[in-house]
Amino acid sequence: MTRCTDETQAYAGRWARLVVNPWCYDHPAGGKGVSWELQLVQLLKNDEPIGFARASAEEAFEAIDIEESVF
């Protein structure tokens, strides 16, 4: 296994395996959320790029009514 030092080798569309550590936080000031700590990345095969921009929350999720939510 070789170490990748070329940042252009990680792109949207590249196949990879990841090891992540999820964790929740609840700050007294009212901030709650979930975060993911990236531990390891194994780059696999090259593929066609699927995009270059990060999707906005409005594009990624459909709006829901909080009152009807199961949460």
C-alpha positions, 0 to 999 in steps of 0.5 A: 500500500502506498501513501497518496500525497496528490490531493487531485486523486480524491474527487467526487466520483472516486471510489473509496472506503472510509473509516469514520467515527460519528459523535453527537454534541449538545452545547449548553448554548443550544447547539446540537448536532452530529459530526463525523471524524474521518479516521482512514481513507482507502482510495479505490478505482478511478471513475468519472467525476460526478460534480465539483460543487458541494450541494446546499442543504436546500438542494439535498433535502426536501423541506419537512414540517417539524410538527409531523416529524417522528422526532 
